[in-house]
């Protein structure tokens, strides 16, 4: 009789060893205790696919910013971070282009910045397609013209530099895993 009890006990232990992890995983996922994903930006669900005038964008990946009417501290911080990202990306700098989008040519003419690596484009149609994004955000555009991640901008330069590190981390991951662009 005791060997039968030991056999049952062993069978129950083996059964629990397989069932308890499955139940624990189900509990964690159903209660949202585990947050999946490693991206540091805000993921767009669904992504925004740029269709009209997307051919104006440079080849490859882009970090984009929609220029406001007058460039204040937040705008200057965003431009500084975009320039630093282009320098910090290292060997992948030829795969990435920082892009500032302008509503009109008159706004572009009055736009004065000291970021030499940034491409400026006048594209009101693209800006219209990006209307779902919050104002004053940096965003990533892939080579297929999909906007998938965005990042808030900050007036405080230190916070903006930290946000730039987040953009850089996500870009490094995307460029490493991407076979296009």
N, C-alpha and C positions, 0 to 999 in steps of 0.2 A: 504494500500500500504506500509506503514512503517513497519508493522509486516512481510510482505513478504521480504523486504530489510534486516530486522534484521535476519530473518531465513536464507536468502542466505549468509549473512555475517558470521553467526555462522557456517554454513556448510563449507564455504571456510576456516575459521580458523581451524576447525577440520581437514579438508583435508590437509592443510598446516602443521599442527602439526605432521602428520604422514609422509608426503612426504619430508619435509625439512631435517630431520635426515638421511633418506635413501640417498638422494642426496648428503648430506655432507659426509657421509661415502664412497659413491662411488667416490667422488672427491678426498678424502684423499688417498684412496687405488690406484686409477688410476694414481695419480701424485707422488706416492711413498713418501708421506710426513710422513707416519707411517711405522716404521720399526718393523715388527713382530718378536717375539722371545725374549727370556730372557737369552739366552746363552751368555757367555762372551768370549768363544773361537771362532775359525773360523770353521764353519760347513762344513763338506765335503759332497758335492752333486755330485754323489752318494757316499755312504759310501764304504770303502775298506773292503772287506770280506777276512780275512786271511784263506787260505785253506791248503797250504802245511806246514807241521810241526807245525801247530797251537796247536797240542796236547802237544808240549813242554812248552807252556805257562802255568803258574799256574792257578788254578781254580779261578773263580770270575772276578772282575774288575781289570784292570791294568792301571797304568800310565806308558807309555813307552817313551824311549829315545834311539835313535840310536847313539852309541858311535862313535865319530870321531877318526881318526888315532892317533892324539895326543890331549890330554885333556887340552885345554887352559882355559882362564877365563870364557868364555861362558859355556863351558862344566862343569866346577866346580860349577858355579852358578846354572845350571840346576840340578846337582846332589844334591846340598844343598837344593834346593826347593823341589825336589822329596822326600827327607828324611823328610823335615818339613811337607809336605802334609801328609805323612804316620802317623806322630805323631799327627798332628792337626785334622785328620779325626775322632779321638776319638773312640767311641764305634763301629764304622764301620771299624776299622783298620783290622779286620780279613776278611773283604770282599774285601779289596783293596791290591794289591801288586805292588810296584814300580819295573819296569823291565828295565834293560839296555841291548840292543841287540848289539852283537859284530859280526863283519864280519868273524873273524878267531880266533882260540885259541891263536895264538901268540899276537894278539892285546889285547885279554882279559888278558893275563899274564902280559903285560906291563901297564895295566890299574890300576892305583893306586888311590883310593879314600877313604875318611873317612866317608862313609855313610853306616852304618851297616844294615839298613833295606832294602837295594836294592838287588834284585835278578839279577844275571848276566847270560845271555844265549848266546851261540854261535849259531846263526841261519842265515846263509847267504840267505837261501830261503825266510825267512820272511822279511829280509831287502830288498830283490828284490821286493817282493810284495808291500812294502811300498815306492817304488821309486817315487810315485806320490806326496808324502809329501815333503815340502821344507826341506832343510838341517837345522840341529840344531833346531828341534822343539820337544816339549813335546806333546804327544798324548794320548787319552783315548781309551782303548780297552774294549768293553763290554764282558760279559760272553759267548756270541755267536760268539766271535772273529770278531766283526765289529769295525773298526776304524771310529769314527764319528766326533770327534772334535780334533783340534790341536791348539797349542799355540806357539808363537815365543819365542825364548830365547834371552837374552840381556847380554851384557858385563857389564853394570852397575848393581851392586848388588841390589840397591833399586828398579830399574825397574823390575828386575827379581823377587824380593819378591812380588811386586804388581801383576805381572803375575801369581805368585804362588797362590795369593789370588783369582784370577779369576778361576784358575784350581780348587781350593778347593771349591769355590761357585758352580761351575758346577757339581763337583763330589757329593757334598752334595745333590743337587737337583736330580741328577740321582739315587743315592743310595736310596733316600727317595721314589722316584716313582717306583723304580725297584722291581719286585717280583722275579727276578732271580738273582743268584749270591749273 
